[in-house]
Amino acid sequence: MFRNLFRPDSPLMITMTRITDCIFLSLFWILGCFPVVTAGASFAALYDASYRGLRRGERNSWQRFLTVFRRNWKAGIAPTIVFLA
């Protein structure tokens, strides 16, 4: 019974992985919003990573967050500055 409990595809491990991904996504989002001008890119990366990682079940959603943040941070600065003004 306990042997099957800790398999990577068991319901317990899937749940723990999703909780851990939520924690990492939240921490990365807070760090990404700390400099206010990168808040737009951080919101976009959080949305994309949570949609793909938590809803679609793709793995490594926190790595997806970092990839999307790096790709969109330049494009997210201008709308954030306009929004702040």
Stockholm file with secondary structure:
# STOCKHOLM 1.0

chainA/1-85         MFRNLFRPDSPLMITMTRITDCIFLSLFWILGCFPVVTAGASFAALYDASYRGLRRGERNSWQRFLTVFRRNWKAGIAPTIVFLA
#=GR chainA/1-85 SS CHHHHTSTTSHHHHHHHHHHHHHHHHHHHHHHHSSGGGHHHHHHHHHHHHIIIIISCCSCHHHHHHHHHHHHHHHHHHHHHHHHC
#=GC SS_cons        CHHHHTSTTSHHHHHHHHHHHHHHHHHHHHHHHSSGGGHHHHHHHHHHHHIIIIISCCSCHHHHHHHHHHHHHHHHHHHHHHHHC
//
